[in-house]
Amino acid sequence: MQRTCGQCDAAFEITSDDLAFFERVSPVFAGKKELLPPPTLCADCRTRQRIIWRPELHLHYRKSDKSGTQILSMYPQDAPCKVYSPEEWWSDDWDPFHYGQAFDSERSFFDQFRELLRNTPLTSASVSKTGNINSDYVNSASYLKNCHLLAGANYDEDCLYGNFVNHCKDCIDCSFVDHCELSYECVDCAKCYGVRFCRQCSNCSNSAFLFGCRNCRDCFGSVNLADKSYVFLNEQLTKEEYEKRLAALGLHSRERVKEAKAFFLKHRLRYPHRHMLGEMNENVTGNGILRSKNVENSFDVSELEDCSNCIWFHQAKNCMDCYAWGFTADECYQCLEVGDHSSRTHLSILIYHGIDLLYCNNCRNCEHCFGCVSLRSAKYCILNKQYTKEEYETLVPLIIEHMRQTKEWGEFFPFSVCPISYNESISQDYFPLGEEQARALGARWTAQSTEQGAPTPLPDSIRDCDERLTEQTLTCTTTGKSYKITPQEFAFYKRQNIPVPDTCFLARHRERFHLRNPRRLWERPCMKCAKSMQTTYAPNRPEIVYCEECYQKEVY
């Protein structure tokens, strides 16, 4: 079935597998199935509409609407919603049912949900009820100790400034890293120790500026190595020769590091690149896929089966259009941050252990709820009002029929419902728009300060810095914004002989972001055997891109 996207006018296909999915996961009330309709938007536009609800590292100081104390929140002070700190939100001295409202058949469902969302307190950050120690400045993160400004992070210790950092220790400025330690400015790395400026590497140690390397130690500036030591710019050296060349680089200097970065970006283009990152998969398309089967158009996922259009989703089956996180999830559709043994949860946001939920937001341990906000351990609720099972199963089909008439049924929450501004969400990262374009979609927009300070002169070498630097307010050379170097951060730089950055953490985050391929697939031929393949490398990019078979033959 061919369709035209209702937002961008792109053609897209509804497959027979998609139709079978909707038939399988559609909710049942009093024995009657209410069929979920196929989407009216293409996969990219559906993703953009979901991820506007996820700011990740765009955090703000604001006052709690409960205590008036200053808290860090993913919702700024002027956001049209009530916000409590996580501790206040979990307390028993407020009642989410107090904000309940009866469904009004004279109004659209989304208008009524918007009203409920504006009135019912939300938690300021997406974190576990317990489990974070000395890690207040994080979002979408749990089980952290001594961590600062992380998002999409779990089970970390002494990690700073990163996103999708998991099971790591003593890592700074990293993105999409797993089980790493003492690593700096790394992207898409796993099980690495003491590495810096590395990408797409695993089981490497004491190395810098590597790309696509495995099981390597004491290597520099090299691409596609396996089981190597003392390799410098893909040249095998003795231990003594390697150490001499490495010392001559002077990587304690910020300027020398910048030179090395620029050189390595060009150096890696001499070598073939894998068309897709992935291991132990069967019948998958996308990128960053591990141990999965029958997965389509998905990115940065693991242990999925029979899923499509999923991003950073793990341990899930029979899901479609879900962004974050799983562990586990089953038969979920069009959700943002759903997991913790959730199932049959659709068109919802921030759901922990949700069973048979529809159009819910920020609900924990709930079952059989429709259009609810901030409920905990509840059943058979509609718009935060309690019903009996029989009343619930009678009323919800009537609401769904009303939504069919208003063309809301099966659609995700419109941009106008979201209290987060487009340019302070990750929608702006992956689908950048100008203010006029965002407002045309109905999204909020936050004016950004254009005031910029003069860059702060910093010593070029970490050897010329002392702890007094942590008492200063610095100015970013890229954005002109103020930033600070924390004592924990400075100690790491000093210990690892790394120059203090002259840019703020958001500028560094954006630089890492642009090192990763887009979450989009192109059809193109392998540059070795000409076999057709789907890859995140656009045909006009400069990389040499091989299919998996040709890459393995060339490298190993």
Helices and strands as residue ranges (DSSP letters): E 2-4, E 11-13, H 16-25, E 28-29, E 32-33, H 43-51, E 60-63, E 70-73, E 83-84, H 86-90, G 96-99, H 109-119, E 122-123, E 138-145, E 148-157, E 160-166, E 169-178, E 181-184, E 187-190, E 193-196, E 205-211, E 217-223, E 229-232, E 235-236, H 239-249, H 254-267, G 268-270, E 272-274, E 278-279, E 282-290, E 293-308, E 314-317, E 320-330, E 333-339, E 342-343, E 346-358, E 361-370, E 379-382, E 385-386, H 389-405, G 415-417, G 422-424, H 426-430, H 435-440, G 462-464, G 467-471, E 474-475, E 482-483, H 487-496, H 505-513, E 522-525, E 532-535, E 544-546, H 548-555
